[in-house]
Amino acid sequence: MDIFGNRDSGYGSSPTAGVLPSLPGLEEAAVPATTSSRSFGAPDTRRVILRVNGDDDIVVGSAEGRDNAVQIARNMVLHIEQASTKGEWPQIDERFIRPGAIVSIDVQRAE
């Protein structure tokens, strides 16, 4: 599976509140502790969104700075790939998602 890319737009975003799911093999230490800021000192908070075909978007995490959010997205890709390799559907929060239904994993600025 390829990484789908990173999107910084707010198009089609959902206000669903989600947290980074507890993923086996993924540790929070994998996300660098650095922060970045936007113009005028405003925090650069990003959301990581799993887009599923024909369904609502699922917010799987948020982080300060693009690099931290991209790391969360890459960890999500690894989680999906690991489940697919075993012939399983990945568990995202309390849902099992069919890998073929995943459209993309997006990194967006929080609104």
Phi, psi and omega per residue, in radians:
M1 nan 2.412 3.124
D2 -1.663 2.682 2.997
I3 -1.248 2.305 -3.016
F4 -1.369 -0.207 -3.113
G5 1.898 3.096 -3.083
N6 -2.125 2.337 3.108
R7 -2.074 2.378 3.139
D8 -1.920 0.234 -3.109
S9 -1.557 2.868 3.089
G10 -1.728 0.131 -3.058
Y11 -1.094 2.257 3.014
G12 1.226 0.243 -3.093
S13 -1.277 2.627 -3.115
S14 -1.930 2.500 3.122
P15 -1.391 0.192 -3.117
T16 -1.049 2.331 -3.118
A17 -1.605 2.128 3.110
G18 -2.410 2.863 3.086
V19 -2.210 2.824 3.118
L20 -1.047 2.132 -3.086
P21 -1.184 2.760 3.061
S22 -1.331 1.883 -3.059
L23 -1.928 2.194 3.123
P24 -1.065 2.356 3.093
G25 1.504 -0.122 3.131
L26 -1.911 2.335 -3.123
E27 -2.112 2.570 -3.129
E28 -1.119 -0.391 -3.139
A29 -1.139 -0.269 3.140
A30 -1.224 -0.286 -3.139
V31 -1.621 2.094 -3.131
P32 -1.019 2.621 -3.067
A33 -1.560 0.196 -3.120
T34 -1.376 2.730 3.077
T35 -2.237 2.727 3.052
S36 -2.280 2.853 -3.139
S37 -2.328 2.660 3.103
R38 -1.511 -3.107 -3.116
S39 -0.985 2.634 3.127
F40 1.108 0.390 3.049
G41 1.339 0.152 3.118
A42 -1.253 2.469 3.119
P43 -1.131 2.558 -3.131
D44 -1.793 1.317 -3.128
T45 -1.457 2.295 3.138
R46 -2.077 2.606 3.043
R47 -1.952 2.550 3.046
V48 -1.922 2.128 -3.012
I49 -2.125 2.270 3.050
L50 -1.644 2.065 3.113
R51 -1.673 2.229 -3.111
V52 -2.053 2.358 -3.120
N53 -1.011 2.172 3.051
G54 1.231 0.377 -3.092
D55 -2.481 3.066 3.061
D56 -1.233 2.720 3.034
D57 -1.272 2.610 -3.127
I58 -2.040 2.060 3.071
V59 -1.372 2.040 -3.074
V60 -1.802 -0.122 3.096
G61 3.035 2.987 3.049
S62 -2.585 2.744 -3.090
A63 -2.748 2.780 3.017
E64 -1.469 2.108 3.093
G65 1.592 2.586 -3.106
R66 -1.122 -0.776 -3.096
D67 -1.028 -0.735 3.123
N68 -1.127 -0.726 3.135
A69 -1.185 -0.663 3.098
V70 -1.109 -0.634 3.103
Q71 -1.131 -0.702 3.070
I72 -1.077 -0.761 3.130
A73 -1.084 -0.741 3.120
R74 -1.135 -0.678 3.078
N75 -1.103 -0.644 3.100
M76 -1.145 -0.721 3.087
V77 -1.041 -0.771 3.117
L78 -1.090 -0.731 3.114
H79 -1.044 -0.781 3.137
I80 -1.135 -0.761 3.130
E81 -1.112 -0.718 3.131
Q82 -1.085 -0.759 3.119
A83 -1.138 -0.759 -3.130
S84 -1.101 -0.667 3.133
T85 -1.067 -0.593 3.135
K86 -1.493 -0.013 -3.103
G87 1.346 0.359 -3.111
E88 -1.917 2.883 2.995
W89 -1.621 2.352 3.139
P90 -1.202 2.496 3.068
Q91 -1.625 2.109 3.108
I92 -2.049 1.957 -3.044
D93 1.050 -2.106 -3.125
E94 -1.826 0.295 -3.087
R95 -2.082 2.604 2.958
F96 -1.818 2.161 -3.044
I97 -1.916 2.256 3.069
R98 -1.175 2.175 -3.083
P99 -0.949 -0.614 3.130
G100 -1.190 -0.268 -3.141
A101 -1.528 -0.166 -3.107
I102 -1.374 2.167 -3.131
V103 -1.585 -0.826 -3.135
S104 -2.915 2.942 2.977
I105 -2.112 2.049 -3.026
D106 -1.934 2.562 3.017
V107 -1.951 2.079 -3.072
Q108 -2.249 2.679 2.984
R109 -1.211 2.370 3.094
A110 -1.212 2.551 -3.090
E111 -1.675 nan nan
